[in-house]
């Protein structure tokens, strides 16, 4: 499909720079194809669902993947910024660096600023390989848990550029940019639909006999990038590692068989559930990489309802929600959201999407 079909104008003041407080007071637009849009709040979620429905949340935890340092070993020592985007093994990460033109293979980068250095000393990394789009392979001087601790000591929360460019990240972001479900470290971007949940909301859902299940998808930075090709067929999707346990898959299949619906909290949960779904609409246990790219025309097999945030123009995520609820439906929903002052992106408001029946 033409990528420009998924473009829209978004006023700069629609971008949220802080989350709602409490988190479940964020607004929530209920979108059901063929029905009127409903303006609700996240706290209304239990009443928008049915007893027996099953929520699926992503329990990945964001690491402090933003590193600052300098190139060493040559005459000049330019400042280098790196965002870790994917772990390769115990000592190597793929990263996006700025300015990439200042680096060649074999260069060494020393991360850590004065007064903020990991307990083990400066964290050094060698540039092992360079890609075409600013990505590099960094081979660190530490390995395994020692490297993880060093990154935690000197790293900062990797706020999306549309937030970080408008204000300086601070200590609040270290907690604001994690969901209440975050336990498994490995993401470099938050599964942002989960940011809306609070203990009170979880209690209200369980009181209505709506269970909450967990899976893990370590979100990569590529999730939020716009599609730059003129046609969606030319876009190369990033891959991410995910896991769905035997217990979670069995519980979701049993609930569906009893008439319950699978409600994905976030596009990350949806992408992993769809990666694990079979042709006969059963969800299998899953462990490994997925690079699923969902665009209109896709037949959904694992998810019945989707809760998500409002996404970037021309992004794979806006393509996904358009595939689920219909492009025309989502264009109208986003136009309403913009006109009504909904807040967009990672710290923004939510929408609860029901499927376009013609795509089922």
C-alpha positions in Angstrom: 0.0 0.0 0.0 1.1 3.6 -0.5 2.8 4.9 2.6 1.2 8.4 2.2 -2.2 6.9 3.0 -1.1 6.7 6.6 0.1 10.3 6.9 -1.7 13.0 8.9 -1.0 16.5 10.3 -0.4 16.6 14.0 0.0 19.9 15.9 3.2 20.1 18.0 1.2 20.9 21.1 -0.6 17.5 20.9 2.5 15.7 22.0 2.5 14.9 25.7 5.6 15.7 27.6 4.6 14.1 30.9 2.2 11.3 31.7 -1.2 11.8 33.4 -1.2 11.7 37.2 -2.6 9.4 38.4 -1.9 7.3 35.3 -5.4 5.9 34.9 -6.9 9.4 34.6 -5.6 9.6 31.1 -8.3 10.0 28.4 -9.3 7.0 26.4 -11.1 7.1 23.0 -13.3 4.1 22.4 -13.3 3.2 18.7 -15.7 0.6 17.3 -16.2 0.5 13.5 -19.7 1.4 12.6 -20.5 3.0 16.0 -20.1 6.5 17.5 -16.8 7.4 19.1 -16.9 7.4 22.9 -14.8 9.8 25.0 -13.8 7.9 28.2 -10.9 7.7 30.6 -8.6 4.7 31.3 -10.3 4.2 34.6 -13.5 3.3 32.6 -11.7 0.3 31.0 -13.3 -2.4 33.2 -16.8 -1.2 32.2 -15.8 -1.2 28.5 -14.9 -4.9 28.7 -16.8 -8.0 29.6 -16.4 -10.5 32.5 -14.2 -13.3 31.2 -12.1 -11.1 28.9 -8.3 -11.5 29.3 -5.9 -8.6 29.2 -2.3 -9.3 28.0 0.4 -6.9 29.1 4.1 -6.7 28.2 6.3 -7.1 31.3 9.5 -5.9 29.6 11.6 -3.4 31.5 13.4 -0.4 29.9 17.1 -0.3 30.4 19.0 3.1 30.7 20.1 2.7 27.1 21.2 6.3 26.4 25.0 6.6 26.8 27.2 9.7 26.4 31.0 9.7 26.0 33.8 10.5 23.6 36.0 8.8 21.0 39.5 8.2 22.4 42.8 7.1 20.9 43.0 9.6 18.0 44.1 13.2 18.0 40.6 14.7 18.5 38.1 13.3 21.0 34.7 14.3 19.7 31.6 13.7 21.9 29.6 10.7 21.0 26.0 9.8 21.9 24.8 6.2 21.7 21.4 4.6 22.1 21.5 0.9 22.6 18.9 -0.8 20.5 19.5 -4.5 20.6 21.7 -6.9 22.6 23.7 -9.3 20.4 25.4 -11.3 23.1 27.0 -10.9 26.6 29.3 -8.1 25.6 28.0 -6.7 22.3 25.1 -4.4 21.5 23.8 -2.9 18.3 23.4 0.9 18.8 22.5 4.1 17.0 25.3 6.7 17.4 25.6 10.4 16.7 27.6 11.6 15.0 28.2 8.3 13.2 30.5 10.1 10.7 33.0 10.6 13.5 33.6 6.9 13.9 35.3 4.1 11.9 35.6 0.4 12.6 38.2 -0.1 15.3 37.6 3.2 17.1 37.2 3.1 20.9 34.5 5.1 22.7 34.8 5.9 26.4 31.4 6.4 28.1 30.9 8.2 31.4 30.9 11.8 32.4 32.7 13.6 35.2 31.0 12.8 38.5 28.9 10.1 36.9 31.1 7.1 36.3 30.3 3.5 37.0 31.8 2.0 40.1 34.0 -0.3 37.9 35.5 2.7 36.1 34.8 4.2 32.7 32.9 2.0 30.3 34.8 1.5 27.1 33.5 0.0 23.8 35.1 -0.7 20.5 33.3 0.0 17.2 33.2 -3.5 15.7 31.1 -2.8 12.6 29.2 0.1 11.0 25.9 0.0 9.1 24.4 2.4 6.6 21.9 4.2 8.8 24.0 5.3 11.8 23.9 1.9 13.5 27.1 0.4 14.9 28.0 -2.8 16.7 29.7 -2.0 20.0 31.9 -4.5 21.7 32.1 -3.5 25.4 35.0 -4.1 27.8 32.6 -5.7 30.3 30.5 -8.8 30.0 27.2 -10.1 31.3 25.8 -8.9 34.6 28.9 -6.7 35.1 28.1 -4.9 31.8 24.5 -4.6 32.8 25.5 -2.9 36.0 27.9 -0.5 34.3 25.1 0.5 31.8 22.7 1.1 34.7 25.3 3.2 36.4 26.0 5.6 33.6 23.0 5.3 31.3 19.9 7.5 31.1 16.3 6.7 30.1 16.0 6.5 26.3 13.1 8.9 25.9 11.7 9.1 22.4 13.2 12.0 20.4 9.8 13.8 20.1 9.9 14.2 23.9 13.7 14.6 24.5 13.9 17.3 21.8 11.3 19.4 23.7 12.7 19.1 27.3 15.6 17.7 29.1 15.1 14.1 30.5 15.2 14.1 34.3 15.0 11.7 37.3 11.2 11.5 37.0 11.5 9.8 33.7 13.3 6.9 35.3 10.0 5.9 36.9 7.5 7.6 34.5 8.9 5.6 31.6 8.4 2.2 33.2 5.1 0.3 33.5 3.9 -1.2 36.8 4.5 -4.6 35.2 8.1 -4.1 34.2 10.3 -7.0 35.5 12.3 -8.4 32.6 15.1 -6.1 31.5 15.9 -5.7 27.8 13.7 -3.0 26.2 15.0 0.3 24.9 11.6 1.8 24.5 8.6 1.4 26.8 5.5 -0.6 25.9 3.6 2.7 26.4 -0.1 1.4 26.6 1.0 -0.3 29.9 2.0 3.1 31.3 -1.7 3.8 32.0 -2.1 1.0 34.5 -2.3 1.5 38.3 -2.8 -0.9 41.2 -6.4 0.5 41.6 -7.2 -0.2 37.9 -5.8 -3.7 38.2 -8.0 -4.3 41.2 -11.1 -3.0 39.4 -10.4 -5.3 36.4 -10.0 -8.4 38.6 -13.2 -7.5 40.5 -15.0 -7.6 37.2 -13.5 -11.1 36.5 -11.1 -9.8 33.9 -7.7 -11.5 34.2 -4.3 -10.1 33.4 -1.6 -12.2 31.8 2.0 -11.3 31.0 4.3 -11.9 28.0 7.6 -10.3 27.2 8.6 -8.5 24.1 11.8 -6.4 24.4 10.8 -3.3 22.5 13.5 -1.9 20.1 13.9 1.7 19.0 12.7 0.8 15.5 9.2 0.4 16.8 8.5 4.1 16.5 10.4 5.0 13.3 8.3 6.3 10.3 8.3 4.2 7.2 10.5 6.0 4.6 9.7 3.9 1.5 6.9 5.1 -0.8 5.2 1.7 -0.5 4.8 -0.4 2.6 6.0 -3.5 0.7 9.5 -1.9 0.6 9.8 -1.5 4.4 12.2 -3.8 6.3 10.8 -4.4 9.7 13.1 -4.6 12.8 13.1 -7.8 14.8 12.5 -8.1 18.5 12.9 -10.9 21.0 9.7 -12.2 22.8 8.4 -14.9 25.0 4.9 -16.3 25.7 4.9 -19.1 28.3 3.0 -22.3 28.0 0.8 -21.3 31.0 -0.2 -17.9 29.4 -1.0 -19.5 26.0 -3.1 -22.3 27.6 -5.0 -19.7 29.8 -5.8 -17.5 26.8 -7.0 -20.4 24.6 -9.2 -21.8 27.4 -10.7 -18.3 28.0 -11.4 -17.9 24.3 -13.1 -21.3 24.2 -15.3 -20.2 27.0 -16.3 -17.0 25.1 -13.8 -14.5 26.5 -11.8 -12.1 24.4 -8.1 -11.6 24.2 -7.4 -7.9 24.9 -3.8 -6.8 23.9 -2.4 -4.0 25.9 -0.2 -2.3 23.4 0.9 -3.0 19.9 3.9 -4.9 21.3 1.7 -7.4 23.0 -0.4 -7.6 19.8 2.6 -8.2 17.5 3.8 -11.1 19.7 0.4 -12.7 20.1 -0.1 -12.6 16.4 3.3 -14.0 15.8 2.3 -16.9 18.1 -1.2 -17.5 16.6 -2.0 -20.4 14.3 -4.3 -20.5 11.3 -7.1 -21.9 13.5 -6.8 -18.9 15.9 -5.0 -20.7 18.8 -2.1 -19.1 20.6 1.0 -21.2 20.9 3.9 -20.8 23.3 6.6 -18.7 21.7 10.3 -17.9 22.4 12.4 -16.1 19.8 12.6 -13.2 17.4 9.7 -11.7 15.5 9.7 -9.1 12.7 6.0 -9.3 11.9 4.7 -6.3 10.0 0.9 -5.8 10.1 -0.8 -3.7 7.4 -4.4 -3.5 6.1 -5.4 -6.8 4.7 -3.9 -8.9 7.5 -6.2 -11.4 9.1 -6.0 -11.2 12.9 -5.9 -14.6 14.7 -4.7 -13.9 18.2 -6.2 -10.6 19.4 -9.9 -9.6 19.7 -9.5 -6.1 21.3 -6.6 -3.6 21.4 -5.7 -0.9 23.9 -3.0 1.4 22.6 -1.7 5.0 22.5 -1.9 7.4 19.6 0.9 6.9 17.1 3.2 8.7 14.7 2.2 9.5 11.1 3.5 7.0 8.6 4.6 4.6 11.4 4.2 0.9 11.4 2.1 1.3 14.5 -0.5 3.5 12.8 -0.5 0.9 9.9 -1.2 -1.8 12.5 -4.2 0.0 14.1 -5.5 0.8 10.6 -5.3 -2.9 9.8 -7.2 -3.8 13.0 -10.0 -1.2 13.0 -9.9 0.0 9.3 -8.0 2.9 7.8 -11.0 5.1 7.3 -12.2 4.5 10.9 -8.8 5.3 12.3 -8.4 8.5 10.2 -11.7 9.7 11.6 -10.8 8.7 15.1 -7.4 10.5 15.0 -9.1 13.6 13.5 -11.5 13.6 16.4 -8.7 13.0 18.9 -6.7 16.0 17.6 -9.7 18.3 17.5 -10.7 17.2 21.0 -7.3 17.8 22.6 -6.2 14.2 23.2 -2.5 13.9 24.0 -0.3 11.8 21.6 2.6 9.4 21.8 4.4 7.7 24.6 3.2 9.8 27.5 -0.2 10.5 25.9 -3.7 9.3 26.1 -5.1 5.9 25.0 -7.6 4.4 22.7 -9.6 1.2 23.0 -10.0 -0.4 19.5 -12.5 -3.0 18.4 -12.0 -4.9 15.1 -13.2 -4.1 11.7 -15.4 -7.2 11.2 -14.7 -7.3 7.5 -11.0 -8.1 8.3 -11.8 -11.1 10.6 
